Amino acid sequence: MATDIIDEIEDHNGVVQQHATTLEQGFAAIEEQLPDACILDIRLGKEMVYPLADRLLEMGIPFIFASSEARENIPHRFASVPLHAKPIEMIKAALDLTSPV
C-alpha cells in the first residue's frame, strides 16, 4: 500500500522525502528534514502513530491519516485531522494537505 501511495505522489510531481515504518523512523525523519506535509498510517505494526501526530501538530506541519481506523476510535485531539480510508485517493488527500489543521 505504501509503495502505491509513493508512486502516485511521484506520478503527480510530488517528492517523498522518506518512508518511515516505525515511530522511531518517523521522529528521525522529521528531525533530519522538515517535511512540507505528512501522510500517517495510524497503526505502524504494534505501534500507534499518535505521538508522532502530536509532534507534527506542535510543529505546525500539516498531515492526514490514511487508515482503516474508524473516526470514533481516533483520539478527539485529532478531530480536525482529515481521515482517508485505504486505499486513499491521492488527489483528494493532497487537497486536504493544503488546508490548515
Summary of the structure (lengths in Angstrom):
residues: 101
radius of gyration: 12.5
end to end distance: 24.5
largest distance: 33.9
contacts: 254
relative contact order: 0.17
helix: 44%
strand: 13%
